[in-house]
Amino acid sequence: MSSAIDRDAIDATAVTIAPYVRVTPVVAVDGADLGVAGVPIVLKLEQLQHSGSFKARGAFANLLLRQIPAAGVVAASGGNHGAAVAYAAMRRGVAAKIFVPTISSPAKIERIRGYGADLVVTGELYAEAFAESQKWAATSGALPVHAYDQRETLLGQGTLGRELAAQMPGIDTVLVSIGGGGLIGGIAAWYRGTTRIVGVEPEAAPTLTEALKAGRPVDAPAGGMAADSLAPRHVGELMFPIAQAYVDRVVLVSDEDIRRAQRVLWESLHIVAEPGGAAALAGLLSDGYRPVAGERVAVVISGGNTTAVDFGR
């Protein structure tokens, strides 16, 4: 089988995971309703996906396209990937052990526990939980399911781009949040330059920004309010050449920008998004990315695993 991360492989992956994932809706809104006058905006509501985020796509791709050992699977996560792997493992009758750091939100921890996975909370940040998961994989024989730097993960996330293109053909620009880069890498692999892909990441976790400056994935700061979903220390090796080729630009947003995006989604549309899930919209509302008049813009709302609905002022 080819190791390429391309449209043919994403097509095949979409067929394989279709019985297990939702086709999430899109909603077209007047940009003025969100504070961006003159720009038609489409929101891709992936927070309605199983397990509360897009991560279910990559999780099922891993469990369905790879050979699962008797020991089951193991994953490290800021929370959403862990919830997705736990959910996929529950659906497939596979044992799962999930490692998350202490910064993981209570909502995400409860999701993982609710799906029946063996949960270990360890370390302050994702990188520490990941190191512990590697030790477990080595001693147990469980299959590691990487949150972003695994071919099957990228193919699964690429099905979101495929789905969005079918739902809303002719989109000029897609804004996507960035953590480890699995989502933007998969989406960019689907569009392959036919649509402008704009990445959005927190100022406190500029993983792709620093990688593009250096010409390779490098360690970057890993902080900010979205650290449980958008703050690994570096982007994935597999997605990086895809980003170099097909990501038009990356914009940085502050924690306050992200809070504002969460608040706007709630007050305008009654959509609850976690910080990482609202970051792509923050790139638009903050003027980090400024569309031209009439440009057709899609924004991926990538996750909703939060218990907070009072976003403050």
BALOBA-1460 file (C-alpha; in Angstrom, 3 decimals):
// residues 313
<rec num="1" residu="m" x="0.000" y="0.000" z="0.000"/>
<rec num="2" residu="s" x="1.219" y="3.513" z="-0.812"/>
<rec num="3" residu="s" x="2.345" y="5.598" z="2.142"/>
<rec num="4" residu="a" x="1.122" y="8.802" z="0.522"/>
<rec num="5" residu="i" x="-1.160" y="11.200" z="2.361"/>
<rec num="6" residu="d" x="-3.242" y="12.284" z="-0.626"/>
<rec num="7" residu="r" x="-6.798" y="12.466" z="-1.913"/>
<rec num="8" residu="d" x="-6.964" y="8.825" z="-2.946"/>
<rec num="9" residu="a" x="-5.902" y="7.684" z="0.501"/>
<rec num="10" residu="i" x="-8.261" y="10.138" z="2.207"/>
<rec num="11" residu="d" x="-11.112" y="8.921" z="-0.023"/>
<rec num="12" residu="a" x="-10.430" y="5.322" z="0.977"/>
<rec num="13" residu="t" x="-10.178" y="6.267" z="4.650"/>
<rec num="14" residu="a" x="-13.491" y="8.136" z="4.503"/>
<rec num="15" residu="v" x="-15.230" y="5.008" z="3.220"/>
<rec num="16" residu="t" x="-13.657" y="2.893" z="5.961"/>
<rec num="17" residu="i" x="-14.572" y="5.139" z="8.884"/>
<rec num="18" residu="a" x="-17.986" y="6.253" z="7.570"/>
<rec num="19" residu="p" x="-20.001" y="3.806" z="9.721"/>
<rec num="20" residu="y" x="-18.369" y="5.206" z="12.868"/>
<rec num="21" residu="v" x="-18.219" y="8.985" z="12.417"/>
<rec num="22" residu="r" x="-20.802" y="11.692" z="11.949"/>
<rec num="23" residu="v" x="-21.139" y="13.931" z="8.952"/>
<rec num="24" residu="t" x="-21.056" y="17.151" z="10.932"/>
<rec num="25" residu="p" x="-23.137" y="20.102" z="9.725"/>
<rec num="26" residu="v" x="-22.069" y="23.417" z="8.299"/>
<rec num="27" residu="v" x="-23.909" y="26.642" z="8.993"/>
<rec num="28" residu="a" x="-23.670" y="29.711" z="6.779"/>
<rec num="29" residu="v" x="-23.773" y="32.973" z="8.699"/>
<rec num="30" residu="d" x="-23.619" y="36.637" z="7.811"/>
<rec num="31" residu="g" x="-20.174" y="37.792" z="8.844"/>
<rec num="32" residu="a" x="-21.756" y="40.871" z="10.400"/>
<rec num="33" residu="d" x="-23.370" y="38.599" z="13.009"/>
<rec num="34" residu="l" x="-19.868" y="37.670" z="14.159"/>
<rec num="35" residu="g" x="-18.373" y="41.133" z="13.783"/>
<rec num="36" residu="v" x="-16.843" y="40.606" z="10.322"/>
<rec num="37" residu="a" x="-19.002" y="42.697" z="7.996"/>
<rec num="38" residu="g" x="-19.079" y="41.966" z="4.286"/>
<rec num="39" residu="v" x="-17.729" y="38.430" z="4.526"/>
<rec num="40" residu="p" x="-19.941" y="35.338" z="4.144"/>
<rec num="41" residu="i" x="-18.756" y="32.772" z="6.668"/>
<rec num="42" residu="v" x="-19.354" y="29.040" z="6.892"/>
<rec num="43" residu="l" x="-18.775" y="27.318" z="10.221"/>
<rec num="44" residu="k" x="-17.912" y="23.614" z="10.139"/>
<rec num="45" residu="l" x="-19.371" y="22.357" z="13.418"/>
<rec num="46" residu="e" x="-17.002" y="19.561" z="14.271"/>
<rec num="47" residu="q" x="-17.642" y="19.975" z="17.988"/>
<rec num="48" residu="l" x="-20.736" y="17.854" z="17.218"/>
<rec num="49" residu="q" x="-18.548" y="14.912" z="16.233"/>
<rec num="50" residu="h" x="-18.476" y="11.770" z="18.405"/>
<rec num="51" residu="s" x="-16.330" y="12.375" z="21.514"/>
<rec num="52" residu="g" x="-16.735" y="16.130" z="21.062"/>
<rec num="53" residu="s" x="-14.061" y="16.896" z="18.485"/>
<rec num="54" residu="f" x="-12.603" y="16.092" z="15.069"/>
<rec num="55" residu="k" x="-10.186" y="13.683" z="16.745"/>
<rec num="56" residu="a" x="-12.668" y="10.815" z="16.370"/>
<rec num="57" residu="r" x="-11.856" y="10.698" z="12.652"/>
<rec num="58" residu="g" x="-8.180" y="9.981" z="13.211"/>
<rec num="59" residu="a" x="-8.867" y="7.615" z="16.086"/>
<rec num="60" residu="f" x="-11.151" y="5.403" z="14.011"/>
<rec num="61" residu="a" x="-8.736" y="5.518" z="11.081"/>
<rec num="62" residu="n" x="-6.037" y="4.101" z="13.344"/>
<rec num="63" residu="l" x="-8.215" y="1.379" z="14.837"/>
<rec num="64" residu="l" x="-9.640" y="0.307" z="11.491"/>
<rec num="65" residu="l" x="-6.577" y="0.556" z="9.251"/>
<rec num="66" residu="r" x="-3.931" y="-0.886" z="11.586"/>
<rec num="67" residu="q" x="-3.551" y="-4.298" z="13.199"/>
<rec num="68" residu="i" x="-4.591" y="-4.087" z="16.848"/>
<rec num="69" residu="p" x="-2.644" y="-6.355" z="19.250"/>
<rec num="70" residu="a" x="-4.225" y="-8.256" z="22.120"/>
<rec num="71" residu="a" x="-2.900" y="-5.596" z="24.506"/>
<rec num="72" residu="g" x="-5.078" y="-2.983" z="22.808"/>
<rec num="73" residu="v" x="-4.098" y="0.619" z="22.200"/>
<rec num="74" residu="v" x="-2.393" y="3.387" z="24.116"/>
<rec num="75" residu="a" x="-2.527" y="7.137" z="23.529"/>
<rec num="76" residu="a" x="-1.264" y="10.349" z="25.063"/>
<rec num="77" residu="s" x="-3.387" y="13.439" z="24.797"/>
<rec num="78" residu="g" x="-4.206" y="16.852" z="26.122"/>
<rec num="79" residu="g" x="-7.715" y="15.435" z="26.285"/>
<rec num="80" residu="n" x="-9.544" y="15.378" z="22.954"/>
<rec num="81" residu="h" x="-7.416" y="12.721" z="21.283"/>
<rec num="82" residu="g" x="-7.632" y="10.609" z="24.422"/>
<rec num="83" residu="a" x="-11.409" y="10.909" z="24.461"/>
<rec num="84" residu="a" x="-11.556" y="9.998" z="20.774"/>
<rec num="85" residu="v" x="-9.323" y="6.941" z="21.142"/>
<rec num="86" residu="a" x="-11.272" y="5.856" z="24.215"/>
<rec num="87" residu="y" x="-14.541" y="6.220" z="22.312"/>
<rec num="88" residu="a" x="-13.250" y="4.378" z="19.245"/>
<rec num="89" residu="a" x="-11.848" y="1.605" z="21.420"/>
<rec num="90" residu="m" x="-15.185" y="1.264" z="23.212"/>
<rec num="91" residu="r" x="-17.025" y="1.005" z="19.898"/>
<rec num="92" residu="r" x="-14.551" y="-1.556" z="18.584"/>
<rec num="93" residu="g" x="-14.283" y="-3.609" z="21.799"/>
<rec num="94" residu="v" x="-10.584" y="-2.836" z="22.218"/>
<rec num="95" residu="a" x="-8.709" y="-2.170" z="25.468"/>
<rec num="96" residu="a" x="-7.383" y="1.387" z="25.747"/>
<rec num="97" residu="k" x="-4.991" y="3.094" z="28.144"/>
<rec num="98" residu="i" x="-4.933" y="6.886" z="27.944"/>
<rec num="99" residu="f" x="-2.318" y="9.214" z="29.441"/>
<rec num="100" residu="v" x="-3.234" y="12.889" z="29.938"/>
<rec num="101" residu="p" x="-1.424" y="15.753" z="31.710"/>
<rec num="102" residu="t" x="-2.767" y="17.610" z="34.703"/>
<rec num="103" residu="i" x="-3.754" y="20.574" z="32.489"/>
<rec num="104" residu="s" x="-6.400" y="18.447" z="30.757"/>
<rec num="105" residu="s" x="-9.834" y="19.895" z="31.440"/>
<rec num="106" residu="p" x="-12.265" y="18.115" z="33.783"/>
<rec num="107" residu="a" x="-14.736" y="17.796" z="30.879"/>
<rec num="108" residu="k" x="-12.198" y="15.859" z="28.813"/>
<rec num="109" residu="i" x="-11.109" y="13.668" z="31.709"/>
<rec num="110" residu="e" x="-14.704" y="12.742" z="32.430"/>
<rec num="111" residu="r" x="-15.318" y="11.861" z="28.780"/>
<rec num="112" residu="i" x="-12.344" y="9.504" z="28.760"/>
<rec num="113" residu="r" x="-13.469" y="7.825" z="31.969"/>
<rec num="114" residu="g" x="-17.020" y="7.611" z="30.692"/>
<rec num="115" residu="y" x="-15.890" y="5.641" z="27.650"/>
<rec num="116" residu="g" x="-14.319" y="3.024" z="29.902"/>
<rec num="117" residu="a" x="-10.630" y="3.564" z="29.150"/>
<rec num="118" residu="d" x="-7.892" y="3.062" z="31.723"/>
<rec num="119" residu="l" x="-6.953" y="6.676" z="32.452"/>
<rec num="120" residu="v" x="-3.641" y="7.909" z="33.856"/>
<rec num="121" residu="v" x="-3.223" y="11.600" z="34.733"/>
<rec num="122" residu="t" x="0.492" y="12.359" z="34.798"/>
<rec num="123" residu="g" x="2.843" y="15.269" z="34.183"/>
<rec num="124" residu="e" x="2.065" y="18.915" z="33.708"/>
<rec num="125" residu="l" x="2.074" y="19.046" z="29.888"/>
<rec num="126" residu="y" x="1.333" y="16.790" z="26.916"/>
<rec num="127" residu="a" x="5.003" y="15.940" z="26.343"/>
<rec num="128" residu="e" x="5.279" y="14.364" z="29.795"/>
<rec num="129" residu="a" x="2.124" y="12.310" z="29.325"/>
<rec num="130" residu="f" x="3.432" y="11.230" z="25.924"/>
<rec num="131" residu="a" x="6.709" y="10.022" z="27.445"/>
<rec num="132" residu="e" x="4.794" y="7.886" z="29.926"/>
<rec num="133" residu="s" x="2.613" y="6.463" z="27.169"/>
<rec num="134" residu="q" x="5.732" y="5.413" z="25.249"/>
<rec num="135" residu="k" x="6.995" y="3.538" z="28.293"/>
<rec num="136" residu="w" x="3.673" y="1.727" z="28.590"/>
<rec num="137" residu="a" x="3.660" y="0.815" z="24.899"/>
<rec num="138" residu="a" x="7.157" y="-0.647" z="25.208"/>
<rec num="139" residu="t" x="6.319" y="-2.812" z="28.211"/>
<rec num="140" residu="s" x="2.744" y="-3.827" z="27.354"/>
<rec num="141" residu="g" x="2.839" y="-4.337" z="23.601"/>
<rec num="142" residu="a" x="-0.133" y="-1.980" z="23.156"/>
<rec num="143" residu="l" x="-0.372" y="-0.135" z="19.828"/>
<rec num="144" residu="p" x="0.496" y="3.575" z="20.150"/>
<rec num="145" residu="v" x="-2.063" y="5.859" z="18.503"/>
<rec num="146" residu="h" x="-0.354" y="9.202" z="17.996"/>
<rec num="147" residu="a" x="-2.421" y="12.354" z="18.317"/>
<rec num="148" residu="y" x="-1.037" y="13.955" z="15.155"/>
<rec num="149" residu="d" x="2.187" y="12.393" z="13.836"/>
<rec num="150" residu="q" x="0.801" y="9.169" z="12.373"/>
<rec num="151" residu="r" x="-0.251" y="8.575" z="8.761"/>
<rec num="152" residu="e" x="-3.634" y="7.138" z="9.688"/>
<rec num="153" residu="t" x="-4.313" y="10.072" z="12.012"/>
<rec num="154" residu="l" x="-3.656" y="12.540" z="9.209"/>
<rec num="155" residu="l" x="-5.810" y="10.568" z="6.784"/>
<rec num="156" residu="g" x="-8.672" y="10.518" z="9.260"/>
<rec num="157" residu="q" x="-8.464" y="14.264" z="9.853"/>
<rec num="158" residu="g" x="-8.243" y="14.764" z="6.089"/>
<rec num="159" residu="t" x="-11.765" y="13.374" z="5.781"/>
<rec num="160" residu="l" x="-12.984" y="16.608" z="7.375"/>
<rec num="161" residu="g" x="-11.562" y="18.551" z="4.444"/>
<rec num="162" residu="r" x="-13.148" y="16.114" z="2.002"/>
<rec num="163" residu="e" x="-16.503" y="16.476" z="3.753"/>
<rec num="164" residu="l" x="-16.337" y="20.271" z="3.876"/>
<rec num="165" residu="a" x="-15.449" y="20.473" z="0.172"/>
<rec num="166" residu="a" x="-18.525" y="18.392" z="-0.685"/>
<rec num="167" residu="q" x="-20.805" y="20.430" z="1.585"/>
<rec num="168" residu="m" x="-19.555" y="23.842" z="0.511"/>
<rec num="169" residu="p" x="-17.842" y="23.758" z="-2.885"/>
<rec num="170" residu="g" x="-16.145" y="26.932" z="-3.998"/>
<rec num="171" residu="i" x="-14.835" y="28.032" z="-0.604"/>
<rec num="172" residu="d" x="-11.923" y="30.445" z="-1.032"/>
<rec num="173" residu="t" x="-10.295" y="30.096" z="2.382"/>
<rec num="174" residu="v" x="-10.408" y="27.649" z="5.300"/>
<rec num="175" residu="l" x="-9.223" y="28.705" z="8.761"/>
<rec num="176" residu="v" x="-7.979" y="25.848" z="10.929"/>
<rec num="177" residu="s" x="-6.544" y="25.782" z="14.453"/>
<rec num="178" residu="i" x="-3.114" y="24.245" z="15.000"/>
<rec num="179" residu="g" x="-1.706" y="22.154" z="17.822"/>
<rec num="180" residu="g" x="0.426" y="19.288" z="16.599"/>
<rec num="181" residu="g" x="-0.823" y="19.901" z="13.076"/>
<rec num="182" residu="g" x="-2.798" y="16.743" z="12.359"/>
<rec num="183" residu="l" x="-5.980" y="18.600" z="11.463"/>
<rec num="184" residu="i" x="-4.454" y="21.285" z="9.268"/>
<rec num="185" residu="g" x="-2.131" y="18.719" z="7.702"/>
<rec num="186" residu="g" x="-5.023" y="16.457" z="6.774"/>
<rec num="187" residu="i" x="-7.175" y="19.301" z="5.458"/>
<rec num="188" residu="a" x="-4.290" y="20.784" z="3.464"/>
<rec num="189" residu="a" x="-3.539" y="17.331" z="2.018"/>
<rec num="190" residu="w" x="-7.104" y="17.172" z="0.729"/>
<rec num="191" residu="y" x="-7.275" y="20.655" z="-0.819"/>
<rec num="192" residu="r" x="-3.664" y="20.578" z="-2.104"/>
<rec num="193" residu="g" x="-3.500" y="24.240" z="-3.004"/>
<rec num="194" residu="t" x="-6.949" y="24.535" z="-4.590"/>
<rec num="195" residu="t" x="-8.199" y="26.498" z="-1.563"/>
<rec num="196" residu="r" x="-6.281" y="28.865" z="0.691"/>
<rec num="197" residu="i" x="-5.519" y="27.197" z="4.034"/>
<rec num="198" residu="v" x="-4.821" y="29.542" z="6.946"/>
<rec num="199" residu="g" x="-3.564" y="28.163" z="10.237"/>
<rec num="200" residu="v" x="-4.329" y="29.765" z="13.581"/>
<rec num="201" residu="e" x="-2.358" y="29.070" z="16.719"/>
<rec num="202" residu="p" x="-1.998" y="30.667" z="20.159"/>
<rec num="203" residu="e" x="0.774" y="33.181" z="20.734"/>
<rec num="204" residu="a" x="1.708" y="31.064" z="23.741"/>
<rec num="205" residu="a" x="2.109" y="27.896" z="21.616"/>
<rec num="206" residu="p" x="3.472" y="28.909" z="18.176"/>
<rec num="207" residu="t" x="4.428" y="25.415" z="17.039"/>
<rec num="208" residu="l" x="3.999" y="25.725" z="13.266"/>
<rec num="209" residu="t" x="5.131" y="29.343" z="13.247"/>
<rec num="210" residu="e" x="8.462" y="28.343" z="14.776"/>
<rec num="211" residu="a" x="8.787" y="25.303" z="12.529"/>
<rec num="212" residu="l" x="8.276" y="27.344" z="9.387"/>
<rec num="213" residu="k" x="10.886" y="29.842" z="10.564"/>
<rec num="214" residu="a" x="13.391" y="27.069" z="11.256"/>
<rec num="215" residu="g" x="12.566" y="24.998" z="8.188"/>
<rec num="216" residu="r" x="11.826" y="21.952" z="10.348"/>
<rec num="217" residu="p" x="9.771" y="21.008" z="13.414"/>
<rec num="218" residu="v" x="11.404" y="22.502" z="16.512"/>
<rec num="219" residu="d" x="10.424" y="22.821" z="20.153"/>
<rec num="220" residu="a" x="8.251" y="25.845" z="20.869"/>
<rec num="221" residu="p" x="6.590" y="27.267" z="23.988"/>
<rec num="222" residu="a" x="3.589" y="25.259" z="25.162"/>
<rec num="223" residu="g" x="1.283" y="27.486" z="27.161"/>
<rec num="224" residu="g" x="-1.891" y="29.524" z="27.064"/>
<rec num="225" residu="m" x="-5.531" y="28.826" z="27.800"/>
<rec num="226" residu="a" x="-5.784" y="26.298" z="24.959"/>
<rec num="227" residu="a" x="-2.779" y="24.301" z="26.162"/>
<rec num="228" residu="d" x="-4.865" y="21.160" z="26.665"/>
<rec num="229" residu="s" x="-5.496" y="20.965" z="22.910"/>
<rec num="230" residu="l" x="-3.140" y="23.309" z="21.055"/>
<rec num="231" residu="a" x="0.190" y="23.064" z="22.871"/>
<rec num="232" residu="p" x="2.428" y="20.130" z="22.067"/>
<rec num="233" residu="r" x="6.082" y="21.138" z="21.968"/>
<rec num="234" residu="h" x="6.364" y="20.801" z="18.199"/>
<rec num="235" residu="v" x="4.377" y="19.929" z="15.105"/>
<rec num="236" residu="g" x="4.498" y="16.501" z="13.511"/>
<rec num="237" residu="e" x="7.199" y="15.419" z="11.075"/>
<rec num="238" residu="l" x="4.616" y="13.976" z="8.671"/>
<rec num="239" residu="m" x="2.487" y="17.099" z="8.420"/>
<rec num="240" residu="f" x="5.342" y="19.569" z="8.102"/>
<rec num="241" residu="p" x="6.118" y="19.130" z="4.388"/>
<rec num="242" residu="i" x="2.366" y="19.292" z="3.696"/>
<rec num="243" residu="a" x="2.204" y="22.582" z="5.584"/>
<rec num="244" residu="q" x="5.222" y="23.951" z="3.741"/>
<rec num="245" residu="a" x="3.565" y="23.152" z="0.419"/>
<rec num="246" residu="y" x="-0.084" y="23.968" z="1.034"/>
<rec num="247" residu="v" x="-0.604" y="26.192" z="4.102"/>
<rec num="248" residu="d" x="-0.799" y="29.785" z="2.907"/>
<rec num="249" residu="r" x="0.040" y="31.390" z="6.235"/>
<rec num="250" residu="v" x="-0.203" y="31.063" z="10.011"/>
<rec num="251" residu="v" x="-1.617" y="33.766" z="12.284"/>
<rec num="252" residu="l" x="-1.159" y="34.035" z="16.021"/>
<rec num="253" residu="v" x="-3.918" y="34.889" z="18.495"/>
<rec num="254" residu="s" x="-3.903" y="35.857" z="22.154"/>
<rec num="255" residu="d" x="-5.800" y="34.181" z="24.952"/>
<rec num="256" residu="e" x="-8.130" y="37.192" z="24.977"/>
<rec num="257" residu="d" x="-8.775" y="36.733" z="21.256"/>
<rec num="258" residu="i" x="-9.744" y="33.124" z="21.942"/>
<rec num="259" residu="r" x="-12.032" y="34.106" z="24.811"/>
<rec num="260" residu="r" x="-13.727" y="36.631" z="22.567"/>
<rec num="261" residu="a" x="-14.283" y="34.001" z="19.872"/>
<rec num="262" residu="q" x="-15.833" y="31.650" z="22.430"/>
<rec num="263" residu="r" x="-18.094" y="34.438" z="23.644"/>
<rec num="264" residu="v" x="-19.155" y="35.462" z="20.121"/>
<rec num="265" residu="l" x="-20.028" y="31.887" z="19.216"/>
<rec num="266" residu="w" x="-22.159" y="31.561" z="22.325"/>
<rec num="267" residu="e" x="-23.886" y="34.927" z="22.147"/>
<rec num="268" residu="s" x="-24.498" y="34.880" z="18.386"/>
<rec num="269" residu="l" x="-25.278" y="31.209" z="17.748"/>
<rec num="270" residu="h" x="-25.420" y="29.470" z="21.136"/>
<rec num="271" residu="i" x="-22.458" y="27.316" z="20.095"/>
<rec num="272" residu="v" x="-20.252" y="26.154" z="22.950"/>
<rec num="273" residu="a" x="-16.641" y="25.722" z="21.849"/>
<rec num="274" residu="e" x="-13.618" y="24.943" z="23.963"/>
<rec num="275" residu="p" x="-10.644" y="27.342" z="23.641"/>
<rec num="276" residu="g" x="-8.867" y="25.211" z="21.047"/>
<rec num="277" residu="g" x="-12.131" y="24.741" z="19.187"/>
<rec num="278" residu="a" x="-12.697" y="28.492" z="18.911"/>
<rec num="279" residu="a" x="-9.121" y="29.458" z="18.020"/>
<rec num="280" residu="a" x="-9.668" y="29.382" z="14.246"/>
<rec num="281" residu="l" x="-12.499" y="31.902" z="14.556"/>
<rec num="282" residu="a" x="-10.267" y="34.030" z="16.778"/>
<rec num="283" residu="g" x="-7.911" y="34.356" z="13.820"/>
<rec num="284" residu="l" x="-10.714" y="36.041" z="11.897"/>
<rec num="285" residu="l" x="-12.184" y="38.175" z="14.675"/>
<rec num="286" residu="s" x="-8.760" y="39.481" z="15.726"/>
<rec num="287" residu="d" x="-7.974" y="40.634" z="12.162"/>
<rec num="288" residu="g" x="-5.047" y="38.242" z="12.122"/>
<rec num="289" residu="y" x="-6.521" y="37.159" z="8.799"/>
<rec num="290" residu="r" x="-8.420" y="39.814" z="6.859"/>
<rec num="291" residu="p" x="-10.597" y="38.518" z="4.009"/>
<rec num="292" residu="v" x="-11.298" y="40.722" z="1.036"/>
<rec num="293" residu="a" x="-14.867" y="41.759" z="0.340"/>
<rec num="294" residu="g" x="-16.934" y="38.822" z="-0.877"/>
<rec num="295" residu="e" x="-14.328" y="36.201" z="-0.042"/>
<rec num="296" residu="r" x="-15.980" y="32.933" z="0.960"/>
<rec num="297" residu="v" x="-14.461" y="31.811" z="4.245"/>
<rec num="298" residu="a" x="-14.921" y="28.566" z="6.156"/>
<rec num="299" residu="v" x="-13.928" y="28.254" z="9.806"/>
<rec num="300" residu="v" x="-13.503" y="24.880" z="11.508"/>
<rec num="301" residu="i" x="-14.957" y="24.819" z="15.022"/>
<rec num="302" residu="s" x="-12.899" y="21.839" z="16.039"/>
<rec num="303" residu="g" x="-14.020" y="20.907" z="19.537"/>
<rec num="304" residu="g" x="-16.542" y="21.535" z="22.284"/>
<rec num="305" residu="n" x="-15.260" y="19.643" z="25.307"/>
<rec num="306" residu="t" x="-15.754" y="22.244" z="28.000"/>
<rec num="307" residu="t" x="-18.167" y="22.735" z="30.840"/>
<rec num="308" residu="a" x="-17.862" y="26.525" z="30.672"/>
<rec num="309" residu="v" x="-20.631" y="28.627" z="29.161"/>
<rec num="310" residu="d" x="-19.913" y="31.908" z="30.977"/>
<rec num="311" residu="f" x="-17.042" y="33.372" z="28.991"/>
<rec num="312" residu="g" x="-16.823" y="36.620" z="30.882"/>
<rec num="313" residu="r" x="-16.406" y="40.152" z="29.638"/>
